[in-house]
């Protein structure tokens, strides 16, 4: 199709050497992986980094798992601990040559601390700039926020961007989103993301698991926008 890389979300029983062989066979490189945040805890960070580096990945991103308070815990208290956790993780993974980051859904914009600060703003205002911001622009738009503005507020910490429509029923980029929902402003977003230093536009396709039609159309859309 033309894709150059892939971001993992699970390894489906393959060991690291097998993953590397598969990537080599199809001519792709790893541009990231999704893991729960326990994967880069002090107890697990060495094993996680070594596994990922073996198949060529150096970016560990958590898409929600463990990123929200337990029942009865205030958001204020939880986020202060979460920031400390990610800041330590940034130090720990750096020893192996890796990076760590957070991937959003809309809850990170909807949840607010006692003073009205959103989860998103508190997290990225207080974490080390080495903590990567992997913005899912479909979810940001769905939450009622402008994806472009996030690269201005938290610049130069986003090697990857999740390219997804806001509620598109077929998860194909460039197709109209569901009725009544705000579409992603691709023409405005792409140059802003490029200027910020985003290297990878990761097409997230949660449907059409048995064929390549959706990802082929999404690739064609991004190429039409000179991505």
N, C-alpha and C positions, 0 to 999 in steps of 0.2 A: 504493500500500500504506500509505503514511504516513511512510516514512523521510524524514529531513530533510537528511542528508548522506551522503557516500561517501568512503571512504579508498581511494586508488588503489594498485594493485600492478602497475605497468606501464601504458604509454600506447598500446600497439598501433598505433603509427605515426601517431597524431594529434599535431598541433602544439598549442601552448598555447592559441592563439586558438580552435581548433576544440573543444578540451576545454571552454573557457569557454562556448562557444555551446551545446554539448550539455548542460552543467549548467544553464544558463539555461532551455533548452527543457523539461527535465524537472522543474525546480523544486528542484534539489538544490544544496548547497554542498559544497566540498571541506573535509574535516576532517583530512586528513593524506595522506601518501603513503609507500610503502615503496620504499627505494632501498638499493643497496649503499653501504658507507661511503666508497668512493672518490668518490661523488657530492658529498660535502661536504668533500673534501680541499682544501687551499689552492689547488690548481690548478683545481679544478672548482666551488668554492663559488659564485662569482659567477654562472656560467651556470646552475647548478642552482636557485639562489634566484630568479633572474629568470624562468626558465621556470615555476616553480611559482607565483610571485606573479601571473603573467599570467593564470592560470586560477583564482586566488583561494585558493591553498593556502599556508600559512605553517609547516607542521610536517613535518619530514623525519625519518623513522624507519627504522632499519636492522634488518631481521629476520634477522640471522645472517650475511649476506654479509660476509666479512672480519673477523668478530668472534671467530675462533678461531685458535689458534696453528698455525703450519706444522709439518710433520713435523720432529721434532728440537728444537723450541723448547719450553722449559718454560712451564707456565701462569703461574707467578709472574712471570717476565720479560715475557711477552706482556701480561698484564693491566696491569702498570705502564705499559707503552707505550700500551696501549689507552685507559686513563684519561686520559693526557696528550693523546691524539689527540681524544677527545670533549670534553675541557675546552677545547682550542683551537677545536674546531669550534663549541662553544657561543658563544664570543666572535665567531668569524667570521660565523656565520649571523645573529647578533644585529644586526650592522651593516646587514643588509637587512630586519630586522624579522621574522626567522624563528626557529624553534626546532628543536632536534635531539634525537633520542632513540633508545632501544634497545628492541626487541621481543624477548621471550624465547620459547624453546622449553624443553624439559625439561633440555637439557644445561647451561644456566646454573645450574641447581640441583644437578645431578649432579656436575659437574666441581669439584674442590677443589684448593686451593693446598697447598703443603707443610705449612702449619700447620693445615690442616683447614678454612680459610675457603672458603665456596663462591664460585664465580665471581660469582654474583648479589650476594652481600653485599659482596664486595670492590669490585665495580664501583660499586654505588650508595652505598657508604660513602665513596668517594673521588672521585667525580665531582661537579662543581658542581651545585647543586640545579636549575639551568636545564636540565640534561640530563634529558629527560623519561623517565619510566618507563611504557612502554606494556606493561602486563602482559596476557599471554594467559592467562586464568584457567583454561582447559582444560588447557594444558600445565603450569602451576604445580601444579594438582591432580594431574595425571598423574605429576609428579615426586615426589609425596608431601608437598607443602608446602601451607600454608593461604594462599590468595590474600588473605584479609582481613588477615592479619598484615603483609603487605608494605606496605599503606597506613599502618599504624601505625609501622612501622620507617622508611619513606621517604615522609613525608607531603607532600602538596600539590605534587606534581611529575608528575601524571598527568592530562593533559587527555583522553586516550583510554584505553579498556579494550577488549581483544578478547574479545567474548562468544562462548564456544565451550564445548561439552560435553567431558567427558573421555572420548574414544574413542567418541563416539556414531556409529554406523554411517551415519546419514543426515545428520549435521551440522545437526540441527534442535534449537533450544533447547527445553528442557523434556522432551525425550524421554529415556528411561532410557539411561544409558551402558552400555557393554559389560559383560557379566557379570564380576563380580569386581573391577570398578574403582570407585573412590570417585567419587560424583557431585559436581558443583559445588554448593556451598551457596548457592544464589541468594538465599534469604530472608535469610541472614545477610550475604551479600556486598553486595547492592545498597545498603542504607542506609549501610554503611561507605564504599563507593566514592563515594556521593553526598556524604557528609559531608566526604570528603577533597577534593572539588572536581572529580571526574571529570565531564566535560561530555558526552562521546560514548561510547556503548556500540556498538562496531563489530561487527556480525554477520559472522563469518567463515564463509562457506559454500564448502567446497572440493569439493563434489559438486553434482549437479543444475544443471550449468552451462547447460542448455538450457531451463530453465523457472524460474518465480518461486515455485513451490510452497514450497520450503524456507524462503526468506527471508520469505515471507508468514507462515508458521507461527511462525518465530522472532520476527518483529515482534509478532505477537499474544501470544506468551508474555511478551515484555518489557512490553507494555502492561498485561497482566494483573498484573504486578508493580509497576505505577505508575512505570515508567521513562519 
